[in-house]
Amino acid sequence: MKQVSFEALKLKTFLEYLERSPSIDNALILLRELDSMKNENFQFIQDVFLSRLLIMMDAADGLKKNEFKTALLKCMTIILKGSRIMKDLPYKTILCIVLKQIFDYPTNSYKKELPEELKIAVFKCFEAASTQLEFDVIEKFMVNENKILLGQCIFICKEAISKETYLKLRKSAIEALMALTQCHDKFDQNDCVLKEQISKILFIVLPQIATVLIKVCQEDCLRGPSLIQVALKCLGRFLCLILEDYDKKSLISVKNEDFLKLIQSGSDQEVAISPKVTKQNVEKLEKSKEWMATTSQNLSKIIINLKSLRGSEYVKIRHEFAVLSFNLLCKCQSNCKLFMRFLLENLILFTDDFDENIQKVCQDGLKELTAIIPNINKEISDLFSIHLATMPRIILTGLESEQYAGIALINSYLKIFSNIEGHLEGLFENPMMLEKFINIMISCSEIDAPKELIFHETAGALSDEFYKMKMPWKHFKNLKNESIAQKFSSVCKNIGSSRFSQVCVNYLLDNINSIEYLVFLNEILNCEKQKLSLSSDQLDSIMEEFLNETYWSFPTKAVSQVPKKAGREEWFEDHTPGLYESAIEVKLTDISLNDNNEEQQVILNLKTIKYNILCTCTILEMTGNIALKLESKFQKYILRCLHMILEKAGNSNFLIKSAGLYALQCISQAMGHTEISQLIDANSDYLLFNIHKLLRHDHENEAIIDMMSVVFKYSKASITAYVEDIVEMAANHIINAKFSQKTASYLKLFKLYVESVRQWSPEIEMEVDVDIETDWDEFYQRCLHILENGDDIDMQINNEHPEQATEEPKEDPEENEQQPETNEVEKTPQHIELTIKILTSSLPYFASSNPTEVIFAHEIFQNGFSVLHFYEKEFLPLVHQMWYPFTKQINGKDYVILQYSVRLLSTIAKYAKDFVYKRSTDNVIPVINKFLNSSFSHTNKKENLSYTQEFKLQKEVLEIYGQISVDLGIVEKEQDEIIDILMMYHNQHSNSQLKSSAKKSIDAIAKFDPFVIKYKLSFQ
């Protein structure tokens, strides 16, 4: 007690000093002292301090009076928060004097030009005073004679909320409004008598408060979600305060028929009474039934605008919205009949919210309604039908929040119906209801994909990480963001887990006519295996339906050749004469001789191709999903579908390839394999059977190539035993003129196999160039030591190893004779023999007139040499045979082919430098030097060159030329010429990319021969 008295005395001293010398500094000193004691009980100093602080604030004047008043208001707020107001007179005095600071009494207007800090301090003081009232004080204050004063305070709060822009100020005004209307957290909401008394005083301001708070709730959540949360909280509590049925006509006492009438009543109900409220009749106006009816009608028109908050991403906003709906529905049903349906929809919606607190609020509300109203499920079904009627517009033109809420509401309805035995199936026995629901789901299922993905052709060198994007083909066209798409998927999974899924799947299979049906069916099948209500027999029927070849043969590329017609046909030659004989244009026109049976040619435009690509991806995804559900039972479909999936996984189109790999991964998982390679190895016999079957058809070349590309990529060397006869057949056919139209396909097959062999030989990739750095000073000292102490060192070695010093090495003639026999016994691996045959068969295509075939030949040899250099007897003869046609291509003018030639030269230099050194320096290096010298002026000081083939060739040659020189061991004159060219590009060329490439080659040579680079640099 002594300590309290001392603190009181200390504060009183500061207060007296402030009265004698009123200034901002002194006010701040008092504020700091109070703030340091804000956890103390200020009840003992409230009466003395508050009255004196109010007098000083009312009398404040001067240039900095606003800052002075702000400090005093903060002092008062701290005192009020630490004490209780025991009488109504101090409370009214506080309201009057504090209100005066921002309210102009003569004009009844809000002083908007005042500093924001002062206005915030006023609202904080309002809040502190109104939340610390004793219940007796509230009862005495809430009478008609105080309506004007309380109304003016509420008016100031409303003006600040609607006209200010500072979020903190607006939030403070809303919190002050809740405190003034006794809607704050500290008020006892169970004291219905006091609440009714307050509602009879404050009902008159309901329209203004509701209007301004609803406008705040409609603002952008990104600007201030906390402001919207507080506004929604204030709106819900104030509406419940005014509209609550205090005559005890609560939900418990309402009959079933009466409640259903409330639900069914619409906004077309009109009330003729519309009393005019003026300042003169405020004190006399009473809360009558007529006034409540009119207010309810007007409120129903604006409260619907809160619908946009249903899809808010902020949990606190949704929680306040759910509490608002619950309280109004359960406590104020007689005065909310015109928007009762809206409130019930909110409760249903939030029963499926991911936040547990929101779920609990709404589920408790529905349980209370269900316990009292047995037939409410029928009314919920009617609401579901009404909601379905609004969904088409929401899906096509609705906002993001509206879409999310609309789809989430469907999900909530389905969950509620699923918990009622047979209700969901009975609801959709009506064909019109079922068709309406399916059409809504179909419109949600429309998918699209960016054009750059749809028509993106992948390169063979792309890593697997590129294909791990999560279903890149599935971009929902009408759903505006990912959260909406996830909610739609949740709806489909709920369908899949209910018995209604059988009805839905049967409808889709019977009426399927577009990709949207496939997508919707696929989403249903995405349900977890344990929850999926479809039996394995039903999954089998779905799989049988989509194993039809029609679904796997959609054309996904523009066909350059006109497909042949089935009927009889002949060719007629048209001649268009010109001035010269060479100008004659010859056109071959295909004319069918069977007009009755003429088939219409289908023109593949980009739109059709895009549609077919997405259909193919969806079928592949569905196959993978069914495999995951059937698990080992899917084995019976592998023979029929695995080869088709492999073909799609090898497709050059990015989306189809991604979908094919996804399906392969799903099937591998279903079959108990950890990798795709295990699936391929386990089913090699099936694949071989289907590949041989396709080989009988000439038009299936691309399909075989796509399939083999995946087989080679995901298999081991053991697959050679299965594909050897296929590759050998291609090697035999490629030299036969009869199969010339298939040459490119065969070469591509060879390239794929040789690339796979390179992957199967990890030791190739493990070769690492080791940089040896020599410490020349240390080496020099060691040499001097040996020269000076040579005799001593020899004696030391002889003493340590006397046997080695005396014995001379003996040759073992038997061992020398047996060594060749051992080498002869070693057998070349099967995949190496096949690689040798491929290279031998591809050799003639170095001299082909078709650039594509020449490029394939270069790639085959580049990959093949990386493998065969371990087998020198087979490797060097092939290098010898390909050298002459290779040099012909080096001397050619096709820059694209030259790029591949330089890459091949780099591989040969690395593995056969001694064998080709002389040939390279005589036939190849001069040609490269000539190209670099002549092309220097073509690209120097020019822009936009990165797309030209000459520039690309320059960049690649400069980048690897130094390493080629090092690998070949070029020295003296040839090395000097190469360094001069590289220095020229590095020092004189204007393009930064070429300068950087030249620098890499110079660095490579510097590691090999640093002295020559230093020597060259000394002349720069």
Secondary structure, DSSP 8 states (H G I E B T S, - for coil): -HHHHHHHHHHHHHHHHHHHS--HHHHHHHHHHHHHTTTS--HHHHHHHHHHHHHHHHH--STTHHHHHHHHHHHHHHHHHTS-B-SHHHHHHHHHHHHHTTEETTTTEE-TTS-HHHHHHHHHHHHHHHHTB-HHHHHHHSSGGGHHHHHHHHHHHHHHHHH---HHHHHHHHHHHHHHTT-STTS-TT-HHHHHHHHHHHGGGHHHHHHHHHHHHTS-TTT-HHHHHHHHHHHHHHHHHHHS-TTS--GGGS-HHHHHHHHH--TT----------STTTTT----HHHHHHHHHHHHHHHGGGGGGGG-S-HHHHHHHHHHHHHHHHH-GGG-GGGHHHHHHHHHHHTT-SSHHHHHHHHHHHHHHHHH-TTHHHHHHHHHHHHHHHHHHHHHH--HHHHHHHHHHHHHHHHHHHTSTTHHHHHTTSHHHHHHHHHHHHHHT-EE--HHHHT-B--TT--GGGG-SS-TT-EESS--SHHHHHHHHHHHHHHHHSTHHHHHHHHHHHH--SHHHHHHHHHHHTS-TTT----HHHHHHHHHHHTSGGGG----S--SS----SS-EEEEEEEE--SSGGG-EEEEEEEES-GGG--------HHHHHHHHHHHHHHHHHHHHHHHHHGGGGHHHHHHHHHHHHHHHT-SBHHHHHHHHHHHHHHHHHTT-SSHHHHHHHTHHHHHHHHHHHHT-GGGHHHHHHHHHHHHHT--GGGHHHHHHHHHHHHHHTTSGGGGGGHHHHHHHHHHHHHHHHHT-HHHHT---------HHHHHHHHHHHHHTHHHHHHHHHHH-HHHHH------HHHHHHHHHHHHH----HHHHHHHHHHHHHGGGGG-S-HHHHHHHHHHHHHHHHHHTTSHHHHHHHHHHHHHHHHHHHTSS-HHHHHHHHHHHHHHHHH-HHHHHHHIIIIIHHHHHHHHHHHHHHHTT-SS-TTSHHHHHHHHHHHHHHHHHHHHT--HHHHHHHHHHHHHHHHH-S-HHHHHHHHHHHHHHHHH-HHHHHHHHTT-
